[in-house]
Amino acid sequence: MNIEDLTIAQARELTALFAGNCSKPSPFKVGKKYLIRTVTHIDVGEVVSIIGDFVIMRDASWIADTGRFHECLSRGTFGEIEPYTDDAIINASAIIDASEWNHELPKEQK
């Protein structure tokens, strides 16, 4: 095959074929729950997909107050909870740190 002989349609097909294999590695795993601290917020939820620089979480909540951070991580408790009404979309470039969340996800506002 000579690349110079490809039609635009064939080039688009090749681009689509390889586009899924060009993503950056991510420490987040689909199906796992995380508490994520960003530059301005704390979010908790289950990762459903990673698209480019964005982490998409379902059953997510914005955590306005964790209380004592160690107690939050070890016991799964929060001082203040604001659940999202839809999936949360988090820009990975704003993430400071994250931890796997081994507790139930909060469902109610607190």
Order of alpha helices (4+ residues) and beta strands (2+ residues): alpha-beta-beta-beta-alpha-beta-beta-beta
